[in-house]
Amino acid sequence: MAVGDIFQRFFKKNAQDVNFLSLTLTFDSILASVWTFDNDAVKITGFAKRSFQNVENLIHQAAVAIDAAAEKAGSDVSQVVFGLSANWFEGSQLTTDTSKLLKKLSSDLELDAQAYVSLSASIKNYLKVREGSTPNIVLLGIFQDYFEVHLIRNNQVDSTKTSKSKPTLEKISSLVKQLDNEQSLPAKIHIFGLGQDTSLADQIQKDDFKDVFVQQPKIEFIKDSELSFSVAASQATDILGHEPQLTLKSSTIVPKIADIGSYDIMQKTPIADELGFIEGEDVLEIGADFQGEKQPEPLTADIPSSKANIATRQVDENFEHQIQDEMPTAGNLIKQDKVQTKSSQGIIEQITTLSWMSKILDLLKGRNAFKKIAISLGLILVLSLLGLFILGKTIASAEVVIKISAQSKDDNFDVDVLVGGSPDFSKDQIAGRKVEGEAQGTRKAVATGKKKVGEYAKGQVTVFNWTGSPKNFPKGTEIISKSGLKFTFEDTVEATSASAPSASERNPGKADVKVSAKEVGPDYNLGANQDFVFSQFDELFYSATNETAFSGGDEKEVTIASRDDLNNLQESLHNSLKETAVNDLKNKLAGTQFHDETIETSIAKKSFDKKLDEEASLINLDLVVTATAIVYDESSLKELLAQSINSQAPQNMESKPENIEILSVNAKKRTGGLNLSGKFQARFVPKFNEEELKEKLSAKSVKESREIIKELPEVVDVKVNFSPSFVITNSLPKSLGKINIKIET
């Protein structure tokens, strides 16, 4: 173990390799910046922006923005500070809805909320550093349907006005006028939220604002990345407890910024550090009496009143109660963090962070400081080594890594996965279960089917029976006109038999009956004396004629829900929902083994608001689509394969589930489950009882442990790793629970 590695762990933990998140919420967009410390400088490593349409959509878009920024940064983040535009506040407090939203956002996205800061405050502090003087400006936040104006003067946000309407040049000028009626406004405007290439931005830059300002103001636009950066700077101040250096880009360092909006601005005088040194002073020029001088107290700037300074935000009582201290006010954040750290420290934390060092350093004050320093450093070294030795004997655990020259064997497998069943390795069966994902949606389509509707023509015909027997004609009997139009009898009728008064004369039997056209339309309004035949009888035996004209037939064409309309709408919505259902299924399948080719989708429920052939202009469909898959535990499959291959293992060797590698697998659906077939590779390791081996190694030195383990077959090397790695020990723990054995091939 390197000496540098040992002592590196003693010093205070810093945030060099920790990533943080600043999340800016404006009226209609989300800015996410992932940043880290480069020494005491803030370095942005990932930035993303997303727009949102409403509060319901905000959390989803925030998740997308955070993921995008984290992907660019190459790191996950959880500690977040919120930068908020004025629409999220009511007076100097968060609105109740904002409090609930921030709590839900933090909970849903698993964020560790640290604090919040108003954008007017973060921009004020940022500009103060960048310009090297206290900013006196008019600050505009302009969005699509909302804008806010702030008067920043005398190192505070002096006044704020907002408007929930679409911003125009006239409205903005009118609202700016209301900031201060007694004094002239500073002739400098900074704008955030509005792109410089927009038409409104062009109007603002060209206008002289002569009715608002004494002289034409200078206008500057704050980019989204710079706006988000100002919030990150506030967060950095909160974390360090002092002003950091800031970098917008890795190559550009910005001077230190003032505290977060919720802090008092501190003007600090030089104060001696724990060893009595003052940064920037030569101790040899001060003289021997410097040790006894009383250090001056820090000076604080005037604290603006809560009424005047909108930057001084306190978390409202309801929000603080709801989130149960999950997001403290910025002013209390560092203090609370110190209390939590102190209460949670154990003996390891106290030793490794040198929390006791301040007591020793108290001895260094006074004359002969350098001699005392040397003595103290020697004492620290001895105590540190003693502490490491004690830790090695008490809390250290050991991982014994046994490297072997393993033999391997490839083989085929054919295994059934039974849904709802129990594993039966003797029958090559493992258990599986069915998982279902769901998606539902609604879609509309325009109806395109056509149908004729109207009235049926009606009338009366006389039926002629030319046979020698009476004939009964049932209701619905069909007759056809010479032009091919069909009519049906409305009632049952009987025609008498024909008579023959002479050999040359024959009179047919007759009967009158009412008829209706088979289809609607005026074409069936036939004139009188039309001849008809029966569709099922020869016209030589039976016929009919109408003595009066038919009437009442009428028609019109309407749009209906055709079968094609219904099928096309269902297919379109089904295809759209299938992917959503499959994604929902895969989210539920996390951590399990499944195969895409076995996923099936089906329609679980459908509801059209129009029936087939029903008159309609629009058709609505509500559809529920399900996606199902059969999943299984891969460890169960490996356990089965290890058991099956052990009959072929060399003497005193075995294969365990962790030594099985699935090379290929083909899944097919079968009744009641799946069939899995493919190839696997088994590696054989020495057969030994792990608990018995741990007993042999208990409290043994590393050298003795290596000799014991090398008695096992095929062992190539043995390595012992202690945890924590900085402890000083050369023997394994006595407790078996602190010994872990790992096999590597």
C-alpha positions in Angstrom: 0.0 0.0 0.0 1.5 3.4 -1.0 2.1 5.9 1.8 0.4 8.6 -0.3 -2.7 6.5 -0.5 -2.8 6.1 3.2 -2.6 9.8 4.1 -4.7 11.0 1.2 -7.7 9.6 3.0 -7.2 11.7 6.1 -8.0 15.0 4.7 -11.4 16.6 4.4 -13.6 15.1 1.8 -14.2 17.4 -1.1 -16.6 17.6 -4.0 -14.0 17.4 -6.8 -15.5 14.2 -8.4 -19.1 14.9 -7.3 -21.6 16.2 -9.9 -24.4 18.6 -9.0 -27.5 19.7 -10.8 -29.0 23.2 -11.2 -32.5 23.1 -12.5 -34.0 26.3 -13.8 -37.8 26.6 -14.1 -39.0 29.6 -16.2 -42.6 30.2 -17.3 -42.4 27.8 -20.2 -39.0 26.0 -20.2 -36.6 23.9 -18.2 -32.8 24.5 -18.1 -30.7 21.7 -16.6 -27.0 22.1 -16.0 -24.8 19.3 -14.6 -21.6 20.8 -13.1 -18.7 19.8 -10.9 -15.8 21.5 -9.1 -12.4 22.1 -10.8 -10.5 23.0 -7.6 -12.7 25.9 -6.4 -14.1 26.7 -9.8 -17.5 25.7 -11.2 -17.3 23.7 -14.4 -20.4 23.0 -16.5 -20.2 19.5 -17.9 -23.6 19.1 -19.4 -26.5 21.4 -20.4 -29.9 20.8 -21.9 -33.2 22.7 -22.4 -36.7 21.5 -22.8 -40.0 23.4 -23.2 -43.2 22.4 -21.5 -46.8 23.2 -22.3 -48.4 22.9 -18.9 -47.6 21.9 -15.3 -48.8 18.3 -15.9 -46.1 18.0 -18.7 -43.3 19.7 -16.6 -42.1 16.7 -14.7 -41.7 14.6 -17.8 -39.8 17.3 -19.7 -37.7 17.9 -16.6 -36.7 14.2 -16.6 -35.8 14.4 -20.3 -33.7 17.5 -19.8 -31.9 16.1 -16.8 -31.2 12.8 -18.6 -29.8 14.7 -21.6 -27.6 16.9 -19.5 -26.4 13.9 -17.5 -25.6 12.0 -20.7 -23.4 14.8 -21.9 -21.7 15.0 -18.5 -21.3 11.2 -18.4 -22.6 11.1 -14.8 -25.8 10.8 -12.8 -26.8 13.6 -10.4 -29.2 13.9 -7.5 -28.3 17.0 -5.5 -30.3 19.9 -7.0 -30.9 23.6 -6.5 -33.9 25.2 -8.2 -33.7 28.5 -10.0 -37.2 30.0 -10.3 -38.7 32.8 -12.3 -41.1 35.2 -10.6 -44.3 33.4 -11.8 -43.5 30.6 -9.2 -43.7 33.1 -6.3 -46.5 35.0 -4.6 -44.9 38.0 -3.0 -41.8 36.8 -1.3 -43.0 33.2 -0.8 -43.4 30.2 -3.0 -47.0 29.6 -4.0 -48.7 26.5 -2.5 -48.9 24.9 -6.0 -45.2 25.6 -6.5 -44.3 24.0 -3.2 -46.3 20.9 -4.1 -44.8 20.8 -7.6 -41.2 20.9 -6.3 -41.9 18.2 -3.8 -43.5 15.9 -6.4 -40.7 16.7 -8.9 -38.0 15.9 -6.3 -39.8 12.7 -5.3 -40.7 11.4 -8.8 -37.2 12.1 -10.2 -35.4 10.9 -7.0 -33.7 14.3 -6.5 -32.1 15.5 -3.3 -33.5 19.0 -3.2 -31.0 21.4 -1.5 -32.5 24.9 -1.9 -34.1 27.3 -4.3 -33.1 30.8 -5.6 -35.0 33.4 -7.6 -33.5 34.1 -11.0 -33.5 37.8 -10.3 -31.2 37.1 -7.3 -28.9 34.7 -9.1 -28.5 37.1 -12.1 -27.9 40.0 -9.8 -25.0 38.2 -8.1 -23.6 36.9 -11.4 -23.6 40.3 -13.0 -21.9 41.9 -9.9 -19.0 39.5 -10.4 -18.8 39.7 -14.1 -18.8 43.5 -14.3 -16.8 44.1 -11.1 -19.3 46.4 -9.6 -22.8 46.4 -8.1 -25.3 46.2 -11.0 -27.9 48.9 -11.4 -30.1 47.5 -14.2 -33.6 46.8 -15.3 -34.0 43.0 -15.7 -36.6 41.6 -18.1 -37.8 38.0 -18.2 -39.8 37.6 -21.5 -41.7 34.5 -22.4 -44.5 33.5 -24.8 -47.5 34.5 -22.7 -45.9 36.0 -19.6 -43.2 38.6 -18.8 -41.6 40.0 -15.6 -39.5 43.1 -14.9 -37.2 43.8 -12.0 -35.4 46.9 -10.8 -32.0 45.9 -9.4 -30.4 48.8 -7.6 -28.0 49.1 -4.5 -27.2 45.4 -4.5 -30.8 44.3 -4.1 -33.9 43.5 -6.2 -35.7 46.8 -5.4 -39.0 46.1 -7.2 -40.7 43.4 -9.3 -43.7 43.6 -11.6 -45.3 40.7 -13.6 -47.9 40.4 -16.4 -49.7 37.2 -17.5 -50.3 38.3 -21.0 -48.5 38.1 -24.4 -45.6 40.5 -24.3 -45.4 43.4 -26.7 -43.1 46.4 -26.8 -45.9 48.7 -25.5 -46.9 46.4 -22.6 -43.2 45.9 -21.6 -42.6 49.7 -21.6 -45.7 50.3 -19.6 -44.7 47.7 -16.9 -41.2 49.0 -16.7 -42.6 52.5 -16.0 -44.3 51.1 -12.9 -41.0 50.0 -11.3 -40.2 53.5 -9.9 -42.1 56.7 -10.2 -39.8 58.8 -8.0 -36.3 58.2 -9.4 -35.0 57.8 -12.9 -34.4 54.2 -14.0 -30.8 52.9 -14.7 -30.2 53.1 -18.5 -29.2 49.4 -18.8 -31.5 46.5 -19.6 -30.7 42.8 -19.3 -33.1 40.3 -20.9 -33.5 36.6 -20.3 -35.9 34.1 -21.7 -36.2 35.9 -25.1 -34.0 34.8 -28.1 -32.0 37.7 -29.6 -33.1 36.6 -33.2 -36.8 37.1 -32.5 -38.9 39.9 -33.9 -39.7 41.2 -30.4 -36.0 41.3 -29.6 -35.4 43.3 -32.7 -38.2 45.8 -31.8 -36.7 46.2 -28.3 -33.2 46.9 -29.6 -34.4 49.5 -32.1 -36.7 51.4 -29.7 -35.2 54.4 -27.8 -37.6 54.1 -24.8 -37.6 57.9 -24.5 -40.9 57.7 -22.4 -39.3 55.4 -19.9 -35.6 56.3 -19.5 -33.8 59.6 -19.4 -31.3 58.3 -21.9 -31.4 55.5 -24.4 -30.6 52.3 -22.4 -27.9 49.8 -23.3 -29.5 46.3 -23.9 -27.9 42.9 -23.3 -29.4 39.5 -23.7 -28.6 36.7 -21.3 -28.4 33.3 -23.0 -30.1 30.2 -21.5 -26.8 28.6 -20.7 -25.6 31.7 -18.9 -28.9 31.9 -17.0 -28.5 28.3 -15.8 -24.9 29.0 -15.0 -25.9 31.7 -12.6 -28.0 29.2 -10.7 -25.1 26.7 -10.6 -22.9 29.5 -9.1 -25.4 30.0 -6.3 -25.5 26.3 -5.7 -21.7 26.1 -5.5 -21.6 28.9 -2.9 -24.1 27.0 -0.9 -22.1 23.8 -1.0 -18.6 25.3 -0.3 -19.8 27.8 2.3 -17.7 30.4 0.5 -17.6 32.1 -2.9 -16.3 29.8 -5.7 -14.6 30.6 -8.9 -16.8 30.1 -11.9 -16.2 28.8 -15.4 -18.8 29.1 -18.2 -16.4 27.1 -20.3 -13.4 25.0 -19.3 -11.1 27.7 -20.7 -12.8 30.8 -19.2 -12.6 31.5 -15.5 -15.0 34.1 -14.0 -14.2 35.8 -10.7 -15.9 34.8 -7.5 -19.6 35.5 -7.2 -21.6 36.8 -4.2 -23.6 34.4 -2.1 -26.8 32.7 -3.1 -29.9 34.9 -3.1 -31.0 33.6 0.3 -27.8 34.6 2.0 -26.6 37.9 3.5 -23.7 39.3 1.3 -20.6 39.0 3.5 -17.6 41.3 3.1 -14.8 39.3 4.7 -11.6 40.6 6.1 -8.5 38.4 6.3 -8.7 35.9 9.1 -5.9 33.6 10.4 -6.3 30.0 9.6 -6.0 27.2 12.1 -2.2 27.4 12.1 -2.3 31.2 12.6 -1.5 32.1 9.0 -3.2 34.9 7.1 -3.4 34.4 3.3 -1.2 37.0 1.5 0.9 38.0 4.5 4.5 37.2 5.2 4.7 35.8 8.8 8.3 37.0 9.1 7.3 40.7 8.6 4.7 40.7 11.3 7.0 40.1 14.2 6.9 37.8 17.2 3.8 39.3 18.8 1.4 38.4 16.0 0.2 35.3 17.8 -1.5 37.3 20.5 -3.4 39.7 18.3 -7.2 39.4 18.2 -8.5 38.8 14.7 -11.0 41.3 13.5 -14.6 40.2 13.1 -16.1 39.8 9.6 -18.1 42.8 8.4 -21.5 42.3 7.0 -23.1 44.5 4.3 -26.5 46.1 5.0 -29.1 43.5 5.0 -32.0 44.5 2.7 -35.5 44.3 4.1 -37.6 41.3 3.2 -40.2 43.6 1.6 -37.7 45.2 -0.7 -35.4 42.3 -1.5 -37.3 39.7 -3.5 -34.1 37.7 -3.8 -34.3 36.8 -0.1 -36.6 33.8 -0.4 -37.7 31.6 2.5 -39.4 28.3 2.0 -43.0 28.7 3.1 -44.2 26.8 6.2 -46.5 24.4 4.3 -43.8 23.3 1.9 -41.2 22.9 4.6 -43.7 20.7 6.5 -44.7 18.7 3.4 -41.2 17.8 2.3 -40.0 17.0 5.8 -36.8 19.0 5.6 -36.0 17.5 2.2 -35.3 21.0 0.8 -34.2 23.4 3.5 -33.9 27.1 2.9 -30.6 28.1 1.3 -29.5 30.1 4.4 -29.7 27.1 6.7 -28.4 24.5 4.2 -24.7 24.5 5.3 -25.5 24.7 9.0 -27.9 21.8 8.7 -25.5 19.7 6.7 -22.8 20.2 9.4 -25.2 19.1 12.1 -26.1 16.0 10.2 -22.5 15.2 9.5 -21.5 15.6 13.1 -24.4 13.4 14.4 -23.7 10.6 11.9 -19.9 10.4 12.4 -18.6 7.2 13.8 -15.1 6.2 14.9 -14.0 5.6 11.3 -15.3 8.9 10.0 -13.6 10.7 12.9 -10.3 9.1 12.3 -10.2 9.3 8.5 -11.3 12.9 8.3 -9.2 14.1 11.3 -12.1 15.8 13.0 -10.0 15.8 16.2 -7.2 17.7 14.5 -8.5 21.1 15.6 -7.9 20.2 19.2 -4.3 19.5 18.5 -3.9 22.6 16.5 -5.1 24.7 19.5 -1.7 23.7 21.0 0.2 25.4 18.2 -0.8 29.0 19.2 1.9 31.0 20.9 5.6 31.1 20.6 7.8 28.2 19.3 5.0 27.3 16.9 7.3 25.6 14.4 8.7 23.3 17.0 5.1 22.5 18.2 4.1 21.8 14.6 6.9 19.2 14.1 5.9 17.5 17.4 2.3 17.6 16.5 2.9 16.1 13.1 4.9 13.3 14.6 2.1 12.6 17.1 -0.5 12.7 14.3 1.5 10.1 12.3 1.8 7.8 15.3 -1.9 8.1 16.2 -2.8 7.5 12.5 -0.8 4.4 12.2 -2.2 3.1 15.5 -5.7 3.9 14.4 -5.2 2.0 11.1 -3.8 -1.0 13.0 -6.8 -1.1 15.3 -9.2 -0.8 12.4 -7.5 -3.6 10.7 -8.0 -5.9 13.7 -11.7 -4.8 14.3 -13.7 -3.8 11.3 -11.6 -5.0 8.3 -13.1 -7.6 6.0 -11.2 -9.7 3.5 -12.0 -10.9 0.0 -10.0 -14.0 -1.0 -9.6 -14.2 -4.7 -8.7 -17.7 -5.9 -7.5 -17.9 -9.5 -7.7 -21.3 -11.1 -6.8 -22.9 -14.4 -10.3 -24.1 -15.1 -11.3 -26.7 -17.6 -14.4 -25.9 -19.8 -16.9 -27.9 -21.8 -19.5 -26.8 -24.4 -22.9 -28.5 -24.6 -26.4 -28.1 -25.9 -29.5 -27.7 -23.9 -33.3 -28.0 -24.4 -35.4 -26.7 -21.5 -39.1 -25.9 -21.0 -40.3 -22.9 -19.2 -43.7 -23.6 -17.5 -45.9 -20.6 -16.7 -47.1 -20.9 -13.1 -45.3 -24.2 -12.6 -42.5 -25.3 -10.3 -38.9 -26.1 -11.3 -38.3 -29.8 -12.1 -34.7 -30.2 -13.1 -35.2 -34.0 -13.6 -37.6 -33.1 -16.5 -35.5 -30.1 -17.7 -38.2 -27.7 -16.6 -37.9 -24.3 -14.9 -40.6 -21.9 -13.7 -41.8 -18.9 -15.6 -44.5 -16.3 -15.4 -46.5 -14.2 -17.7 -46.1 -10.4 -17.6 -48.5 -8.0 -19.3 -48.0 -4.4 -20.4 -50.9 -2.1 -21.5 -51.5 1.0 -23.5 -54.8 2.7 -24.1 -55.8 5.6 -26.5 -58.4 7.3 -28.5 -58.5 8.3 -32.1 -60.9 9.9 -34.6 -61.5 9.3 -38.3 -63.7 10.7 -41.0 -66.5 8.5 -42.2 -66.4 7.8 -45.9 -69.1 5.2 -46.5 -72.2 6.0 -48.6 -75.7 4.8 -48.3 -79.1 5.6 -49.8 -81.9 6.3 -47.4 -85.5 7.3 -48.0 -89.1 6.0 -48.5 -90.3 2.8 -50.2 -92.9 3.1 -53.1 -96.2 1.4 -52.3 -99.3 0.4 -54.3 -101.7 -2.5 -55.1 -101.6 -5.2 -57.7 -104.1 -7.8 -59.0 -102.8 -11.3 -59.1 -103.9 -13.7 -61.9 -104.1 -17.4 -61.4 -104.1 -19.2 -64.9 -104.2 -22.7 -63.4 -107.1 -24.9 -62.6 -106.3 -24.9 -58.8 -106.5 -22.1 -56.3 -103.1 -20.7 -55.2 -102.0 -19.2 -51.9 -99.3 -16.6 -51.9 -97.5 -15.9 -48.6 -96.5 -12.5 -47.2 -93.2 -11.4 -48.8 -93.8 -13.1 -52.1 -91.6 -11.3 -54.7 -92.8 -9.9 -58.1 -90.7 -8.2 -60.8 -91.7 -5.5 -63.2 -90.7 -5.6 -66.9 -88.0 -3.1 -66.1 -86.5 -5.3 -63.4 -87.8 -3.5 -60.3 -88.8 -5.8 -57.4 -91.7 -5.6 -55.1 -93.0 -7.8 -52.2 -96.5 -8.7 -50.9 -97.4 -7.0 -47.7 -100.0 -9.6 -46.8 -100.9 -13.2 -47.6 -103.4 -13.6 -50.5 -105.2 -16.5 -52.2 -106.1 -16.4 -55.9 -109.0 -18.6 -57.0 -108.6 -21.1 -59.9 -109.2 -20.2 -63.5 -112.6 -20.9 -65.2 -113.4 -21.9 -68.8 -116.8 -20.7 -70.0 -116.1 -22.2 -73.5 -113.4 -24.2 -75.2 -111.9 -21.1 -76.7 -112.2 -18.9 -73.6 -110.4 -19.0 -70.2 -110.8 -16.6 -67.3 -108.0 -16.4 -64.7 -108.7 -16.4 -60.9 -108.0 -13.0 -59.3 -107.0 -11.5 -56.0 -105.9 -8.0 -55.0 -102.9 -7.4 -52.6 -100.8 -4.4 -51.4 -97.1 -4.4 -52.3 -93.9 -2.5 -51.3 -90.8 -1.7 -53.2 -87.7 -3.7 -52.1 -85.5 -0.6 -52.2 -86.1 3.1 -51.6 -86.2 5.7 -54.3 -88.4 7.4 -56.9 -87.6 4.9 -59.6 -90.2 2.5 -58.0 -93.1 5.0 -58.4 -94.4 3.0 -61.5 -97.4 4.2 -63.5 -100.6 2.2 -63.8 -101.2 -0.9 -65.9 -97.7 -2.3 -65.5 -97.2 -6.1 -65.9 -95.4 -8.2 -63.3 -94.2 -11.7 -63.1 -93.3 -13.9 -60.1 -89.6 -14.6 -59.5 -90.3 -18.2 -58.5 -93.2 -19.1 -60.9 -93.6 -19.4 -64.6 -95.5 -16.4 -66.0 -97.8 -18.8 -68.0 -99.3 -19.9 -64.6 -99.3 -16.7 -62.5 -99.0 -13.0 -63.3 -100.0 -9.6 -61.9 -100.8 -6.0 -62.9 -101.5 -2.7 -61.2 -104.5 -0.8 -62.1 -103.3 2.4 -60.3 -99.9 4.0 -60.1 -97.4 3.3 -57.3 -96.3 6.3 -55.2 -94.3 7.4 -52.1 -90.8 6.3 -53.3 -88.1 8.8 -52.4 -84.3 8.7 -51.6 -81.2 10.6 -50.5 -77.5 9.7 -50.1 -75.9 9.9 -46.6 -72.4 9.3 -45.2 -72.1 6.2 -43.0 -69.5 4.3 -41.0 -68.5 1.7 -43.5 -66.7 -1.6 -42.6 -63.5 -0.2 -44.2 -63.8 2.9 -42.0 -64.0 0.9 -38.9 -61.2 -1.6 -39.9 -58.8 1.2 -41.0 -59.3 3.2 -37.8 -58.8 0.1 -35.6 -55.7 -0.9 -37.5 -54.2 2.6 -37.3 -54.7 3.0 -33.5 -53.7 -0.6 -32.8 -50.3 0.0 -34.6 -49.8 3.2 -32.7 -50.5 1.6 -29.3 -48.5 -1.6 -29.8 -45.2 0.1 -29.3 -46.4 1.9 -26.2 -47.7 -1.4 -24.8 -44.4 -3.2 -25.5 -42.4 -0.4 -23.8 -44.7 -0.6 -20.8 -44.1 -4.4 -20.8 -40.3 -4.0 -21.0 -40.3 -1.6 -18.1 -42.0 -4.3 -16.0 -39.6 -6.9 -17.2 -36.5 -5.1 -15.8 -34.2 -7.6 -14.1 -35.8 -10.7 -15.7 -35.0 -12.7 -18.8 -37.3 -12.6 -21.8 -37.1 -12.8 -25.6 -38.5 -10.2 -28.0 -39.7 -12.8 -30.4 -42.1 -14.2 -27.8 -43.9 -10.9 -27.1 -47.5 -10.9 -28.4 -49.9 -8.0 -28.6 -53.6 -8.1 -28.7 -56.7 -5.9 -28.4 -58.1 -6.2 -24.9 -61.0 -3.8 -25.3 -62.4 -1.6 -28.1 -65.4 0.7 -28.3 -66.6 2.5 -31.4 -69.1 5.3 -30.9 -70.8 4.4 -34.3 -72.1 1.1 -35.5 -71.6 -0.4 -38.9 -73.6 1.4 -41.6 -74.8 4.0 -39.1 -75.0 7.6 -40.4 -71.9 9.5 -39.2 -69.4 12.2 -40.1 -66.8 11.3 -37.5 -66.0 7.9 -35.9 -64.4 7.7 -32.4 -62.6 4.6 -31.2 -61.4 3.8 -27.6 -58.8 1.0 -27.7 -56.9 -0.9 -25.1 -53.9 -2.9 -26.3 -52.0 -5.4 -24.2 -48.5 -6.9 -24.8 -47.6 -10.1 -23.0 -44.4 -12.1 -22.6 -43.2 -15.1 -20.7 -40.2 -14.4 -18.4 -37.9 -16.6 -16.4 -35.0 -16.4 -14.0 -31.7 -16.9 -15.8 -30.1 -18.0 -12.6 -32.6 -20.9 -12.4 -31.6 -21.9 -16.0 -27.9 -21.8 -15.1 -28.6 -23.8 -11.9 -30.3 -26.5 -14.0 -27.4 -26.6 -16.6 -24.8 -26.7 -13.9 -26.5 -29.7 -12.3 -26.9 -31.5 -15.6 -23.2 -31.0 -16.7 -21.7 -32.0 -13.4 -22.1 -35.7 -14.3 -19.4 -35.0 -16.9 -17.1 -33.0 -14.6 -13.5 -34.2 -14.0 -12.7 -35.8 -10.6 -12.9 -33.3 -7.6 -14.2 -30.6 -10.0 -17.6 -29.1 -10.4 -19.5 -26.4 -12.2 -21.6 -23.9 -10.3 -24.3 -21.6 -11.7 -21.9 -18.7 -11.7 -19.5 -20.8 -13.9 -22.2 -21.3 -16.7 -22.1 -19.0 -19.7 -25.1 -19.1 -22.1 -23.6 -18.9 -25.6 -26.8 -18.9 -27.6 -30.5 -19.4 -27.0 -33.6 -19.8 -29.2 -37.0 -19.3 -27.7 -40.3 -20.6 -29.1 -43.8 -20.4 -27.7 -45.5 -23.6 -26.7 -48.7 -24.5 -24.9 -48.3 -23.4 -21.3 -45.0 -21.6 -21.7 -41.7 -21.5 -23.7 -39.2 -23.9 -25.1 -35.6 -22.8 -24.9 -32.8 -24.4 -26.9 -29.2 -23.4 -27.5 -25.6 -23.8 -26.4 -23.8 -23.1 -23.2 -20.2 -23.4 -21.8 -19.5 -24.8 -18.3 -16.2 -24.1 -16.5 -15.2 -26.6 -13.8 -13.7 -25.4 -10.5 -12.3 -27.3 -7.5 -14.9 -28.9 -5.4 -14.7 -27.7 -1.8 -16.9 -26.7 1.2 -16.7 -22.9 1.4 -17.6 -22.7 5.2 -14.9 -25.3 6.0 -12.4 -23.4 4.0 -13.3 -20.1 5.8 -12.7 -21.9 9.2 -9.2 -22.9 8.0 -8.4 -19.3 7.0 -9.8 -17.6 10.1 -7.2 -15.4 11.8 -4.5 -16.8 9.5 -1.8 -14.6 8.0 -1.9 -13.9 4.2 1.1 -16.2 3.7 -0.6 -19.1 5.7 -3.8 -18.6 3.8 -2.1 -18.8 0.4 -0.4 -22.1 1.5 -3.8 -23.6 2.6 -5.6 -22.6 -0.6 -2.9 -23.8 -2.9 -3.5 -27.4 -1.7 -6.7 -27.3 -3.8 -6.4 -28.7 -7.4 -5.9 -26.3 -10.4 -5.1 -23.3 -8.2 -2.8 -20.8 -10.0 -2.7 -17.8 -7.7 -4.3 -16.4 -4.5 -4.9 -12.8 -3.7 -6.3 -11.2 -0.5 -8.0 -7.8 -0.7 -8.8 -6.0 2.6 -11.6 -3.5 3.0 -11.3 -0.7 3.9 -8.1 -0.7 1.8 -6.2 1.7 4.0 -6.2 -0.4 7.1 -2.9 -1.9 8.3 -3.2 -5.7 8.8 -1.6 -8.9 7.5 -4.0 -11.5 8.8 -7.5 -12.4 7.8 -10.5 -11.6 10.1 -11.4 -14.0 12.8 -15.1 -13.7 12.0 -16.2 -16.0 9.2 -18.8 -13.5 8.1 -16.0 -11.0 7.2 -14.3 -13.5 4.9 -15.6 -13.7 1.3 -14.3 -16.3 -1.2 -14.3 -15.5 -4.9 -13.2 -17.9 -7.7 -11.7 -16.5 -10.9 -10.7 -18.4 -14.0 
